Amino acid sequence: MSIRQVVIILGKRLQNNVLTLEGKTRVDGLVSFLQHTSLKVDETALMFCGGITDDNTRSEARVMYDDYLERLIECEATSELGFPESHIILEEQSTNTVQNIQNGAKMLVSSGLIAKGGELDVIFVSNDYHLKRIFEIQILLDEQGLLRLLQTRCQQEGVTVNISLDTEDHVLIPYPHHGLKANLFLLMDELTTYRVYLEGVCAQVFERPLSDVIVEPQRRALSAIEQAREDIQVCPKFEWLYKDLEMLEQCVIESDENQPLTVIRKQLARLHPLLTQLNRKLDPETQ
């Protein structure tokens, strides 16, 4: 029987081969979702995503799957929620969300679980800020969206993928961290949409006027930077961030739609590594 839906659990970096709190909440959220859903096991596949990163020796997908099995035993739900081994897909090659989607699409169509010409509904599982960003980018910058990429890759193999753009149709797990550092981490994550916009400009994928495309990504980026400035005023511990925020603001302002492509490429080359660095430094789970 061909499956009718796939539940995709997106990966989170491990610490010393162990799931972080954020990663654990994704597994807990998956188990809770399966306990309260009407999905049929014989018509559903689970795909755990995430490869080996940093100094780890185990993949995110493997560790999430192992924790998933342990949670089933703990909640005595194995008989109700146990999926046949053939319906479990471990995508263990990716090191970021883009690769999660690219490699996941390949594994879906090569798994033999979906017949060519078939149709498949996709449900994503991840933390709320992570999925909201993915859907925000899809809605604002469709040409650059990961969901379109998944649909296109599967369509090339003769499989039609349906993905609701309503986040209520997916499993959004609340971000488990609180406090100033966690808030700053989330604010810097908001600039991801603007980075993806710049990548689209450099790849020349937008046929729409850039003056239309840039409006919302730029507004959100500048708003996040200003909010971060206000937040760190009350905490000298994070004064080091002022200089980075100034550089980020310059990158956003100096890469507007009126700039030549050479300038926009230069600003992207400044912004991307800085965002990556801040993501690691501000993530409450980074050791």
Backbone as CSV, one residue per row, in Angstrom:
resi,resn,N_x,N_y,N_z,CA_x,CA_y,CA_z,C_x,C_y,C_z
1,MET,0.849,-1.199,0.000,0.000,0.000,0.000,0.887,1.252,0.000
2,SER,0.563,2.193,-0.855,1.312,3.443,-0.933,0.899,4.357,0.216
3,ILE,1.887,5.010,0.845,1.556,5.908,1.943,0.850,7.147,1.415
4,ARG,0.106,7.797,2.294,-0.665,8.979,1.901,-0.127,10.247,2.565
5,GLN,0.655,10.089,3.633,1.243,11.257,4.284,2.581,10.904,4.914
6,VAL,3.411,11.926,5.053,4.703,11.763,5.718,4.843,12.853,6.771
7,VAL,5.307,12.464,7.950,5.570,13.400,9.035,7.084,13.607,9.071
8,ILE,7.528,14.838,8.813,8.962,15.143,8.730,9.402,15.873,9.993
9,ILE,10.317,15.242,10.739,10.842,15.836,11.971,12.191,16.462,11.636
10,LEU,12.275,17.781,11.704,13.489,18.485,11.331,14.526,18.418,12.448
11,GLY,15.809,18.310,12.063,16.877,18.079,13.018,17.311,19.315,13.789
12,LYS,17.972,19.054,14.911,18.575,20.091,15.750,19.960,19.589,16.160
13,ARG,20.952,20.460,16.139,22.326,20.064,16.458,22.417,19.382,17.823
14,LEU,23.221,18.332,17.870,23.441,17.593,19.110,24.555,18.253,19.926
15,GLN,24.611,17.924,21.192,25.726,18.313,22.056,26.288,17.018,22.644
16,ASN,27.528,16.693,22.265,28.163,15.457,22.748,27.298,14.226,22.459
17,ASN,26.774,14.171,21.220,25.982,13.028,20.750,24.636,12.873,21.464
18,VAL,24.208,13.919,22.154,22.955,13.867,22.906,22.034,14.994,22.435
19,LEU,20.731,14.720,22.410,19.773,15.755,22.054,19.782,16.871,23.088
20,THR,19.702,18.100,22.626,19.550,19.239,23.523,18.085,19.307,23.960
21,LEU,17.777,20.245,24.836,16.397,20.417,25.275,15.488,20.698,24.086
22,GLU,15.962,21.527,23.162,15.142,21.844,21.988,14.887,20.598,21.153
23,GLY,15.921,19.783,20.961,15.750,18.552,20.210,14.795,17.593,20.898
24,LYS,14.887,17.512,22.227,14.008,16.620,22.983,12.549,17.046,22.862
25,THR,12.324,18.371,22.854,10.937,18.836,22.740,10.338,18.460,21.388
26,ARG,11.179,18.364,20.358,10.672,17.956,19.042,10.220,16.502,19.081
27,VAL,10.989,15.656,19.758,10.608,14.243,19.883,9.356,14.118,20.751
28,ASP,9.316,14.836,21.869,8.142,14.797,22.737,6.905,15.290,21.992
29,GLY,7.091,16.350,21.198,5.977,16.889,20.429,5.469,15.901,19.397
30,LEU,6.389,15.158,18.783,5.994,14.136,17.812,5.153,13.064,18.477
31,VAL,5.620,12.547,19.612,4.890,11.485,20.309,3.508,11.979,20.729
32,SER,3.448,13.193,21.272,2.159,13.747,21.692,1.217,13.903,20.499
33,PHE,1.752,14.376,19.385,0.940,14.536,18.171,0.377,13.188,17.710
34,LEU,1.222,12.169,17.680,0.775,10.861,17.209,-0.254,10.242,18.148
35,GLN,-0.155,10.576,19.432,-1.125,10.059,20.397,-2.509,10.659,20.192
36,HIS,-2.554,11.865,19.640,-3.833,12.572,19.541,-4.277,12.810,18.096
37,THR,-3.691,12.082,17.166,-4.057,12.272,15.766,-4.801,11.057,15.235
38,SER,-5.454,11.255,14.128,-6.187,10.147,13.515,-5.432,9.544,12.337
39,LEU,-4.143,9.899,12.184,-3.352,9.347,11.091,-3.274,7.829,11.213
40,LYS,-3.379,7.153,10.094,-3.284,5.697,10.095,-1.837,5.273,9.879
41,VAL,-1.359,4.378,10.755,0.033,3.949,10.704,0.391,3.352,9.351
42,ASP,-0.492,2.540,8.782,-0.150,1.870,7.521,-0.166,2.809,6.323
43,GLU,-0.644,4.052,6.518,-0.683,5.021,5.421,0.266,6.191,5.663
44,THR,1.106,6.088,6.710,1.949,7.205,7.127,3.404,6.770,7.270
45,ALA,4.319,7.654,6.879,5.751,7.428,7.093,6.280,8.527,8.004
46,LEU,7.301,8.180,8.800,7.998,9.164,9.621,9.389,9.354,9.046
47,MET,9.799,10.607,8.876,11.142,10.866,8.384,11.871,11.774,9.374
48,PHE,12.943,11.231,9.990,13.784,11.985,10.903,14.960,12.549,10.107
49,CYS,15.190,13.861,10.239,16.223,14.522,9.431,17.388,15.021,10.283
50,GLY,18.586,14.943,9.717,19.749,15.532,10.374,20.948,14.616,10.361
51,GLY,22.077,15.136,9.889,23.294,14.345,9.799,24.217,14.556,10.991
52,ILE,25.497,14.279,10.784,26.514,14.424,11.816,27.136,15.814,11.703
53,THR,27.119,16.560,12.790,27.661,17.920,12.773,28.676,18.108,13.892
54,ASP,29.511,19.122,13.740,30.503,19.506,14.744,31.378,18.302,15.123
55,ASP,31.559,18.074,16.422,32.428,16.987,16.879,31.645,15.732,17.247
56,ASN,30.406,15.665,16.840,29.590,14.499,17.157,29.958,13.321,16.259
57,THR,29.600,12.126,16.708,29.844,10.923,15.907,28.558,10.210,15.547
58,ARG,27.428,10.731,16.027,26.120,10.159,15.694,25.301,11.217,14.964
59,SER,24.379,10.775,14.148,23.549,11.708,13.392,22.372,12.189,14.227
60,GLU,21.900,13.398,13.911,20.720,13.940,14.582,19.517,13.028,14.357
61,ALA,19.371,12.538,13.128,18.233,11.684,12.800,18.234,10.414,13.647
62,ARG,19.398,9.767,13.761,19.500,8.514,14.518,19.185,8.745,15.989
63,VAL,19.729,9.809,16.575,19.507,10.075,17.995,18.048,10.433,18.251
64,MET,17.435,11.230,17.363,16.016,11.550,17.524,15.166,10.290,17.442
65,TYR,15.493,9.415,16.505,14.724,8.174,16.350,14.868,7.286,17.581
66,ASP,16.080,7.171,18.101,16.293,6.361,19.303,15.512,6.932,20.480
67,ASP,15.525,8.264,20.629,14.766,8.895,21.711,13.272,8.706,21.515
68,TYR,12.840,8.710,20.249,11.431,8.493,19.922,10.999,7.116,20.411
69,LEU,11.805,6.096,20.139,11.477,4.743,20.574,11.435,4.664,22.103
70,GLU,12.383,5.338,22.767,12.400,5.337,24.233,11.142,6.004,24.787
71,ARG,10.721,7.089,24.167,9.509,7.788,24.624,8.270,6.925,24.446
72,LEU,8.223,6.128,23.386,7.085,5.234,23.181,6.996,4.221,24.319
73,ILE,8.144,3.684,24.699,8.173,2.701,25.775,7.759,3.345,27.099
74,GLU,8.268,4.549,27.347,7.951,5.254,28.587,6.460,5.527,28.722
75,CYS,5.826,5.903,27.614,4.405,6.235,27.679,3.526,5.024,27.368
76,GLU,4.151,3.849,27.245,3.440,2.590,27.006,2.509,2.696,25.796
77,ALA,3.022,3.356,24.756,2.188,3.563,23.566,2.738,2.821,22.356
78,THR,3.682,1.905,22.579,4.338,1.232,21.460,3.340,0.559,20.528
79,SER,2.373,-0.131,21.106,1.418,-0.870,20.273,0.539,0.060,19.455
80,GLU,0.278,1.258,19.995,-0.595,2.193,19.289,0.157,3.026,18.257
81,LEU,1.410,3.395,18.585,2.128,4.335,17.748,3.297,3.718,16.995
82,GLY,3.570,2.442,17.219,4.718,1.831,16.576,4.538,1.731,15.069
83,PHE,5.444,2.355,14.331,5.397,2.301,12.877,6.256,1.136,12.390
84,PRO,5.839,0.449,11.342,6.698,-0.611,10.799,8.028,-0.025,10.358
85,GLU,9.091,-0.812,10.484,10.430,-0.317,10.158,10.506,0.238,8.745
86,SER,9.746,-0.358,7.853,9.771,0.090,6.455,9.169,1.478,6.288
87,HIS,8.452,1.971,7.312,7.828,3.287,7.227,8.635,4.348,7.970
88,ILE,9.829,3.998,8.410,10.710,4.941,9.084,11.870,5.290,8.154
89,ILE,12.054,6.576,7.902,13.142,7.032,7.037,14.091,7.884,7.867
90,LEU,15.367,7.542,7.854,16.380,8.339,8.542,17.239,9.048,7.504
91,GLU,17.107,10.364,7.453,17.907,11.177,6.530,19.122,11.648,7.324
92,GLU,20.282,11.036,7.104,21.444,11.252,7.963,22.605,11.982,7.282
93,GLN,22.347,12.667,6.180,23.439,13.318,5.448,23.454,14.834,5.577
94,SER,22.367,15.439,6.010,22.264,16.896,5.982,22.875,17.550,7.214
95,THR,23.298,18.798,7.046,23.851,19.566,8.162,23.093,20.880,8.384
96,ASN,22.026,21.116,7.627,21.189,22.297,7.830,19.800,22.024,7.270
97,THR,18.874,22.966,7.471,17.481,22.745,7.079,17.323,22.619,5.568
98,VAL,18.098,23.393,4.803,18.021,23.297,3.340,18.345,21.876,2.892
99,GLN,19.413,21.316,3.448,19.792,19.944,3.092,18.789,18.938,3.621
100,ASN,18.170,19.218,4.785,17.090,18.369,5.282,16.054,18.152,4.188
101,ILE,15.653,19.250,3.565,14.593,19.212,2.555,15.096,18.563,1.263
102,GLN,16.268,18.966,0.809,16.810,18.407,-0.438,16.993,16.895,-0.344
103,ASN,17.680,16.442,0.697,17.943,15.015,0.846,16.676,14.252,1.191
104,GLY,15.801,14.898,1.961,14.542,14.254,2.320,13.690,13.965,1.099
105,ALA,13.663,14.891,0.157,12.899,14.679,-1.072,13.423,13.465,-1.834
106,LYS,14.752,13.359,-1.932,15.346,12.204,-2.635,14.961,10.896,-1.959
107,MET,15.049,10.876,-0.630,14.780,9.637,0.090,13.305,9.262,0.039
108,LEU,12.436,10.264,0.013,11.003,9.976,-0.085,10.666,9.236,-1.376
109,VAL,11.203,9.757,-2.487,10.846,9.182,-3.774,11.588,7.877,-4.047
110,SER,12.707,7.647,-3.336,13.456,6.406,-3.552,13.105,5.327,-2.528
111,SER,12.232,5.675,-1.573,11.911,4.739,-0.497,11.041,3.581,-0.956
112,GLY,10.334,3.782,-2.059,9.408,2.751,-2.508,8.072,2.812,-1.804
113,LEU,7.914,3.784,-0.902,6.657,3.908,-0.156,5.594,4.663,-0.936
114,ILE,6.026,5.374,-1.973,5.091,6.190,-2.752,5.124,5.735,-4.198
115,ALA,3.972,5.453,-4.738,3.900,5.041,-6.142,3.975,6.265,-7.037
116,LYS,4.637,6.124,-8.174,4.689,7.236,-9.131,3.272,7.601,-9.535
117,GLY,3.040,8.897,-9.618,1.698,9.371,-9.909,0.879,9.548,-8.647
118,GLY,1.478,9.211,-7.506,0.766,9.324,-6.233,0.771,10.727,-5.665
119,GLU,-0.009,10.907,-4.616,-0.133,12.194,-3.957,0.209,12.021,-2.491
120,LEU,0.881,13.009,-1.904,1.388,12.870,-0.549,1.179,14.156,0.235
121,ASP,0.600,14.045,1.432,0.455,15.188,2.325,1.649,15.219,3.281
122,VAL,2.199,16.405,3.516,3.375,16.553,4.373,3.017,17.325,5.637
123,ILE,3.434,16.779,6.771,3.277,17.448,8.063,4.669,17.641,8.654
124,PHE,5.016,18.867,9.017,6.324,19.152,9.598,6.237,19.201,11.122
125,VAL,7.324,18.756,11.763,7.455,18.837,13.220,8.746,19.585,13.539
126,SER,8.632,20.689,14.282,9.816,21.415,14.737,9.367,22.449,15.756
127,ASN,10.321,23.220,16.268,9.956,24.272,17.212,9.301,25.431,16.494
128,ASP,8.472,26.161,17.223,7.618,27.177,16.602,8.393,28.218,15.810
129,TYR,9.468,28.791,16.379,10.213,29.831,15.669,10.800,29.292,14.367
130,HIS,11.221,28.026,14.361,11.854,27.406,13.199,10.856,27.236,12.054
131,LEU,9.695,26.668,12.375,8.694,26.459,11.331,8.068,27.771,10.873
132,LYS,7.863,28.690,11.790,7.285,29.979,11.392,8.198,30.693,10.401
133,ARG,9.515,30.577,10.584,10.453,31.209,9.652,10.364,30.535,8.280
134,ILE,10.291,29.211,8.253,10.193,28.483,6.991,8.944,28.904,6.222
135,PHE,7.829,29.027,6.930,6.576,29.388,6.263,6.554,30.875,5.912
136,GLU,7.159,31.700,6.730,7.263,33.129,6.420,8.022,33.339,5.119
137,ILE,9.145,32.647,4.985,9.939,32.762,3.759,9.153,32.254,2.560
138,GLN,8.421,31.158,2.744,7.641,30.611,1.637,6.585,31.607,1.155
139,ILE,5.939,32.280,2.106,4.867,33.211,1.759,5.422,34.509,1.163
140,LEU,6.496,35.045,1.759,7.040,36.326,1.291,7.959,36.171,0.084
141,LEU,8.701,35.054,0.051,9.726,34.855,-0.982,9.542,33.479,-1.609
142,ASP,8.406,33.275,-2.226,8.056,31.946,-2.749,9.152,31.348,-3.625
143,GLU,9.814,32.192,-4.407,10.847,31.706,-5.319,12.011,31.048,-4.572
144,GLN,12.180,31.394,-3.312,13.287,30.903,-2.498,12.846,29.885,-1.441
145,GLY,11.566,29.576,-1.405,11.016,28.761,-0.330,11.444,27.296,-0.364
146,LEU,11.702,26.724,0.818,12.080,25.323,0.931,10.913,24.395,0.618
147,LEU,9.707,24.859,0.891,8.549,24.003,0.635,8.348,23.819,-0.862
148,ARG,8.586,24.866,-1.604,8.516,24.752,-3.064,9.596,23.801,-3.562
149,LEU,10.775,23.866,-2.958,11.862,22.978,-3.339,11.476,21.523,-3.138
150,LEU,10.870,21.214,-2.003,10.438,19.851,-1.732,9.394,19.400,-2.750
151,GLN,8.446,20.279,-3.034,7.403,19.937,-4.011,7.995,19.710,-5.396
152,THR,8.927,20.578,-5.793,9.531,20.477,-7.123,10.333,19.193,-7.268
153,ARG,11.167,18.881,-6.256,11.997,17.674,-6.321,11.135,16.420,-6.427
154,CYS,10.071,16.365,-5.669,9.187,15.198,-5.712,8.404,15.149,-7.022
155,GLN,7.979,16.330,-7.494,7.226,16.388,-8.748,8.061,15.860,-9.907
156,GLN,9.364,16.126,-9.871,10.257,15.633,-10.922,10.293,14.107,-10.966
157,GLU,9.972,13.482,-9.825,9.947,12.027,-9.744,8.535,11.474,-9.881
158,GLY,7.591,12.347,-10.242,6.223,11.890,-10.479,5.361,11.799,-9.239
159,VAL,5.774,12.463,-8.150,4.991,12.433,-6.914,4.511,13.843,-6.585
160,THR,3.210,14.009,-6.387,2.638,15.304,-6.046,2.615,15.459,-4.529
161,VAL,3.237,16.531,-4.044,3.323,16.780,-2.604,2.432,17.960,-2.232
162,ASN,1.576,17.753,-1.251,0.688,18.803,-0.756,1.194,19.290,0.599
163,ILE,1.457,20.608,0.708,1.928,21.183,1.966,1.050,22.383,2.304
164,SER,0.311,22.278,3.394,-0.519,23.399,3.823,0.368,24.541,4.301
165,LEU,0.022,25.761,3.939,0.754,26.938,4.405,0.190,27.479,5.722
166,ASP,-0.801,26.788,6.256,-1.366,27.141,7.550,-0.588,26.392,8.626
167,THR,0.129,27.125,9.461,0.964,26.469,10.474,0.144,25.617,11.438
168,GLU,-1.149,25.866,11.526,-2.009,25.062,12.397,-2.098,23.616,11.927
169,ASP,-1.739,23.369,10.679,-1.790,22.015,10.130,-0.488,21.254,10.351
170,HIS,0.447,21.876,11.073,1.735,21.243,11.355,1.939,21.185,12.874
171,VAL,3.060,20.646,13.292,3.303,20.470,14.731,4.365,21.469,15.169
172,LEU,3.932,22.567,15.771,4.833,23.617,16.237,5.019,23.465,17.742
173,ILE,6.229,23.135,18.148,6.525,22.936,19.566,7.052,24.240,20.143
174,PRO,6.532,24.683,21.279,7.002,25.941,21.878,8.510,25.920,22.132
175,TYR,9.162,27.030,21.826,10.594,27.168,22.092,10.804,27.045,23.596
176,PRO,11.690,26.166,24.048,11.763,25.850,25.483,12.603,26.795,26.335
177,HIS,13.293,27.768,25.711,14.200,28.619,26.480,13.594,30.007,26.707
178,HIS,14.011,30.622,27.817,13.501,31.943,28.181,14.668,32.819,28.634
179,GLY,14.393,34.092,28.805,15.431,35.008,29.241,15.982,35.834,28.097
180,LEU,16.872,36.786,28.418,17.387,37.737,27.435,18.169,37.056,26.318
181,LYS,19.046,36.122,26.679,19.850,35.461,25.657,18.959,34.730,24.657
182,ALA,17.946,34.039,25.149,17.019,33.320,24.266,16.255,34.299,23.376
183,ASN,15.840,35.444,23.950,15.112,36.441,23.155,15.999,37.027,22.058
184,LEU,17.269,37.265,22.385,18.197,37.795,21.382,18.438,36.771,20.279
185,PHE,18.527,35.517,20.662,18.683,34.451,19.670,17.509,34.462,18.690
186,LEU,16.298,34.583,19.201,15.107,34.592,18.349,15.067,35.841,17.469
187,LEU,15.500,36.985,18.019,15.514,38.215,17.225,16.508,38.116,16.070
188,MET,17.684,37.559,16.315,18.657,37.402,15.238,18.167,36.404,14.196
189,ASP,17.394,35.416,14.646,16.833,34.455,13.694,15.861,35.136,12.730
190,GLU,15.232,36.224,13.170,14.289,36.936,12.307,14.976,37.524,11.075
191,LEU,16.276,37.749,11.142,17.004,38.284,9.992,17.241,37.229,8.915
192,THR,16.928,35.985,9.218,17.088,34.912,8.226,16.306,35.217,6.961
193,THR,15.113,35.755,7.117,14.281,36.053,5.943,14.969,37.064,5.035
194,TYR,15.619,38.073,5.628,16.306,39.062,4.793,17.522,38.443,4.109
195,ARG,18.222,37.564,4.830,19.362,36.870,4.202,18.900,36.071,2.996
196,VAL,17.786,35.381,3.134,17.261,34.585,2.019,16.835,35.491,0.871
197,TYR,16.306,36.674,1.200,15.971,37.649,0.160,17.219,38.026,-0.629
198,LEU,18.320,38.355,0.089,19.560,38.736,-0.593,20.091,37.591,-1.460
199,GLU,19.991,36.368,-0.965,20.434,35.219,-1.746,19.620,35.101,-3.034
200,GLY,18.333,35.382,-2.936,17.478,35.340,-4.131,17.836,36.421,-5.127
201,VAL,18.163,37.623,-4.617,18.573,38.721,-5.500,19.861,38.341,-6.225
202,CYS,20.832,37.806,-5.479,22.116,37.427,-6.080,21.955,36.320,-7.111
203,ALA,20.997,35.421,-6.865,20.737,34.328,-7.822,19.809,34.774,-8.943
204,GLN,19.291,36.014,-8.829,18.409,36.614,-9.837,17.168,35.757,-10.103
205,VAL,16.538,35.316,-9.015,15.351,34.466,-9.160,14.055,35.266,-9.172
206,PHE,14.106,36.530,-8.745,12.877,37.310,-8.641,12.542,37.997,-9.957
207,GLU,11.382,37.690,-10.478,10.898,38.383,-11.678,10.026,39.573,-11.292
208,ARG,9.569,39.583,-10.045,8.788,40.707,-9.526,9.723,41.899,-9.271
209,PRO,9.200,43.113,-9.244,10.035,44.272,-8.915,10.625,44.111,-7.507
210,LEU,11.923,44.331,-7.375,12.559,44.193,-6.070,11.996,45.185,-5.054
211,SER,11.508,46.305,-5.547,10.917,47.297,-4.647,9.698,46.731,-3.925
212,ASP,9.040,45.738,-4.526,7.905,45.066,-3.888,8.388,43.938,-2.979
213,VAL,9.375,43.196,-3.441,9.826,42.008,-2.719,10.507,42.375,-1.402
214,ILE,11.268,43.447,-1.389,12.121,43.784,-0.246,11.354,44.324,0.954
215,VAL,10.185,44.893,0.732,9.511,45.681,1.770,9.398,44.951,3.107
216,GLU,8.759,43.798,3.117,8.499,43.121,4.389,9.754,42.477,4.990
217,PRO,10.588,41.809,4.198,11.823,41.278,4.781,12.706,42.365,5.405
218,GLN,12.823,43.520,4.731,13.650,44.599,5.266,13.029,45.197,6.525
219,ARG,11.721,45.395,6.505,11.049,45.950,7.688,11.259,45.054,8.899
220,ARG,11.112,43.750,8.704,11.247,42.811,9.824,12.686,42.755,10.335
221,ALA,13.627,42.844,9.430,15.035,42.811,9.827,15.391,44.027,10.677
222,LEU,15.028,45.224,10.202,15.353,46.445,10.929,14.621,46.503,12.269
223,SER,13.401,45.995,12.300,12.632,45.969,13.544,13.293,45.050,14.568
224,ALA,13.791,43.901,14.115,14.455,42.958,15.020,15.744,43.562,15.581
225,ILE,16.490,44.255,14.732,17.734,44.891,15.173,17.443,45.959,16.224
226,GLU,16.426,46.780,15.989,16.074,47.838,16.929,15.590,47.255,18.259
227,GLN,14.812,46.179,18.185,14.332,45.537,19.416,15.489,44.956,20.217
228,ALA,16.467,44.378,19.520,17.645,43.822,20.196,18.415,44.934,20.908
229,ARG,18.543,46.102,20.275,19.231,47.244,20.898,18.528,47.641,22.203
230,GLU,17.210,47.704,22.145,16.445,48.094,23.327,16.617,47.065,24.444
231,ASP,16.637,45.796,24.077,16.717,44.731,25.078,18.053,44.734,25.818
232,ILE,19.149,44.988,25.091,20.460,44.875,25.736,20.831,46.130,26.527
233,GLN,20.014,47.169,26.437,20.276,48.378,27.236,20.233,48.083,28.730
234,VAL,19.462,47.070,29.108,19.275,46.760,30.529,20.262,45.707,31.020
235,CYS,21.157,45.255,30.136,22.075,44.181,30.526,23.467,44.420,29.942
236,PRO,24.384,44.957,30.727,25.753,45.244,30.248,26.465,43.997,29.719
237,LYS,26.024,42.826,30.150,26.655,41.572,29.726,26.655,41.430,28.211
238,PHE,25.668,42.046,27.559,25.540,41.887,26.109,25.923,43.155,25.336
239,GLU,26.680,44.062,25.966,27.090,45.281,25.275,27.944,44.991,24.042
240,TRP,28.623,43.841,24.041,29.442,43.462,22.886,28.612,43.351,21.612
241,LEU,27.305,43.168,21.765,26.438,42.961,20.615,26.156,44.254,19.845
242,TYR,26.364,45.429,20.473,26.059,46.692,19.805,26.799,46.817,18.466
243,LYS,28.071,46.488,18.465,28.874,46.617,17.248,28.348,45.706,16.145
244,ASP,27.971,44.496,16.508,27.429,43.554,15.512,26.081,44.038,14.979
245,LEU,25.268,44.605,15.861,23.968,45.114,15.422,24.140,46.273,14.450
246,GLU,25.134,47.114,14.710,25.410,48.232,13.794,25.832,47.714,12.426
247,MET,26.656,46.671,12.414,27.097,46.109,11.143,25.926,45.457,10.395
248,LEU,25.078,44.759,11.131,23.903,44.144,10.508,22.993,45.207,9.897
249,GLU,22.784,46.290,10.632,21.928,47.365,10.137,22.514,47.974,8.860
250,GLN,23.818,48.175,8.836,24.465,48.707,7.639,24.256,47.778,6.451
251,CYS,24.399,46.486,6.675,24.220,45.505,5.599,22.809,45.576,5.023
252,VAL,21.823,45.704,5.911,20.424,45.749,5.465,20.139,47.035,4.701
253,ILE,20.574,48.166,5.250,20.297,49.456,4.613,21.052,49.611,3.290
254,GLU,22.311,49.161,3.276,23.151,49.354,2.095,22.957,48.274,1.024
255,SER,21.960,47.414,1.203,21.671,46.397,0.178,20.240,46.534,-0.330
256,ASP,19.737,47.783,-0.303,18.365,47.972,-0.775,18.257,47.733,-2.274
257,GLU,17.040,47.810,-2.761,16.757,47.416,-4.155,17.392,48.327,-5.192
258,ASN,17.886,49.480,-4.768,18.491,50.413,-5.718,19.981,50.178,-5.931
259,GLN,20.556,49.278,-5.157,21.991,49.023,-5.249,22.306,48.058,-6.398
260,PRO,23.473,48.219,-7.035,23.877,47.267,-8.084,24.147,45.898,-7.462
261,LEU,24.105,44.873,-8.294,24.257,43.494,-7.832,25.593,43.277,-7.121
262,THR,26.631,43.953,-7.582,27.952,43.785,-6.952,27.931,44.224,-5.495
263,VAL,27.213,45.303,-5.220,27.111,45.813,-3.849,26.286,44.857,-2.991
264,ILE,25.198,44.368,-3.551,24.334,43.446,-2.796,25.092,42.163,-2.465
265,ARG,25.888,41.672,-3.394,26.694,40.471,-3.124,27.694,40.738,-1.993
266,LYS,28.263,41.924,-1.994,29.233,42.279,-0.949,28.556,42.328,0.418
267,GLN,27.350,42.890,0.474,26.643,42.981,1.746,26.195,41.598,2.232
268,LEU,25.794,40.741,1.327,25.431,39.368,1.703,26.644,38.642,2.263
269,ALA,27.808,38.880,1.663,29.039,38.231,2.120,29.423,38.710,3.525
270,ARG,28.975,39.886,3.922,29.219,40.375,5.285,28.157,39.852,6.249
271,LEU,26.908,39.862,5.794,25.793,39.541,6.671,25.703,38.059,7.016
272,HIS,25.901,37.197,6.046,25.694,35.763,6.254,26.587,35.186,7.351
273,PRO,27.910,35.360,7.284,28.754,34.786,8.335,28.511,35.410,9.714
274,LEU,28.142,36.692,9.735,27.874,37.345,11.013,26.620,36.757,11.657
275,LEU,25.589,36.532,10.866,24.370,35.913,11.394,24.646,34.508,11.910
276,THR,25.451,33.751,11.169,25.796,32.394,11.589,26.543,32.417,12.916
277,GLN,27.477,33.355,13.037,28.254,33.492,14.270,27.360,33.854,15.445
278,LEU,26.443,34.791,15.243,25.550,35.216,16.317,24.580,34.106,16.699
279,ASN,24.158,33.336,15.718,23.272,32.207,15.991,23.922,31.251,16.977
280,ARG,25.211,30.968,16.757,25.935,30.051,17.639,26.188,30.687,19.017
281,LYS,26.564,31.970,19.036,26.922,32.617,20.298,25.708,32.856,21.192
282,LEU,24.557,33.109,20.583,23.357,33.435,21.362,22.455,32.245,21.630
283,ASP,22.668,31.151,20.937,21.853,29.951,21.175,22.097,29.470,22.602
284,PRO,21.064,29.441,23.437,21.240,28.986,24.823,21.792,27.566,24.932
285,GLU,21.716,26.815,23.846,22.158,25.414,23.887,23.593,25.229,23.424
286,THR,24.229,26.291,22.959,25.612,26.181,22.513,26.536,26.158,23.714
287,GLN,27.390,25.156,23.756,28.335,25.043,24.862,29.555,25.918,24.622
